[in-house]
Structures are given as structure tokens and as C-alpha cells.
């Protein structure tokens, strides 16, 4: 009954829901980013930054240090670039989904440029004590922003695929956990403030929404054109 009802609706349900959820998430992300940015522009270390860093300093140990270094590498520019190349080849050769391939590239490369511009706009220095060396400014976190955009877009492709509901749920959970752990690893290793991570997620989610909305628009336009 419901399937027959949905077929009568002149636009696809899933893309509309994706865009609606993304729009609400993007609004929340923009608001959060602007609030954090205002505090950072005043060159202040936020109270919750200090509290979380103090807690993290208390749980550090040699074995965990090595684990966090490995995790943080999954959000590095090199790792994400290699993964992106593999994903683009897969989309082009295996799926022949050229729209997704182009927007995946735009999302990842554009997100990197946006992060670089934001870092130079705010010019926030990194925390003084760190386990590993990191170059450049701190706000917003490039690892947090890049990992959310890449793994988030990958998750979107999985949700749009023909995989089973269980597989989609599993991959969504795995990608979400990985994104969160990459962000936490940056605070643990002492190269970012927690507010850098939250700002990276916020900016990344906003940009990801823009790219996914553009891709859904391309799909919708292409379907309508093919029906004529």
C-alpha cells in the first residue's frame, strides 16, 4: 500500500529525506562553527578545551600513543588522497558513476582548500605540548574536516547503494566511529584543541551537505531530462 502511494509522488523520497536531514544538520553546524569562531577570534582557549586536554593528559600511555598515531594517519592528507584516488577509480570503472566521481573529487579537494583558507583566516596557534610534530595553524582541524568529508561521502554512497539494510547500518556505524576516533586522536596527540576538532566537523559537515545536495540535484535533473 505504502509503496504504491510513494510511486505516485513526483519526486524521489530518499533524496528528499537526505537533503532535508542534511539541511537541518548543516544549519546546526553553521551555528556551532560561528560560535566557536567568535571565541577563537578573541584568541581565547575555551574552558572545555582546558578541561578535556587535562583529562587526556591523564590517560596517556606508551601503547595508546602508538595506537593513536596509527589512527590519526587514517585522516592524514596522504592517506585520504590515496583512498580518494582508489574511490574515484572504483566509481569510474566499476560503477561508471561519473556524477558521483566528480562530486567526490570536488568535495574532498574543495574541502581541503576551504580548510586551508579558514586556518589562515583565524591563525590559531597549536597547543604547546604535543606527542607528534604538526605544521600550520590549528583552527579548524584539517584531519577532522577531511575525514568527515571523505568518510562521510563514502557513507552516503553506501546508503545510496543496493546493499542490505544491515550492511548500510554497519558501514555507517564504522565510518562514524572512525571519524570520531580520528578527531580524538588529534586531541590525544596534543596537536589540536577540542574546539578545533568540533569546528572541523562543523565546517566539514556543512561543505559535505553542499556537495551532496549538488549531486542529488544532478541526479534529479538527469532523470527528468531522460524522461522527456
Helices and strands as residue ranges (DSSP letters): H 2-8, H 13-41, H 47-59, H 62-73, H 77-89, I 90-95, H 98-122, H 142-160, H 165-188, H 194-227
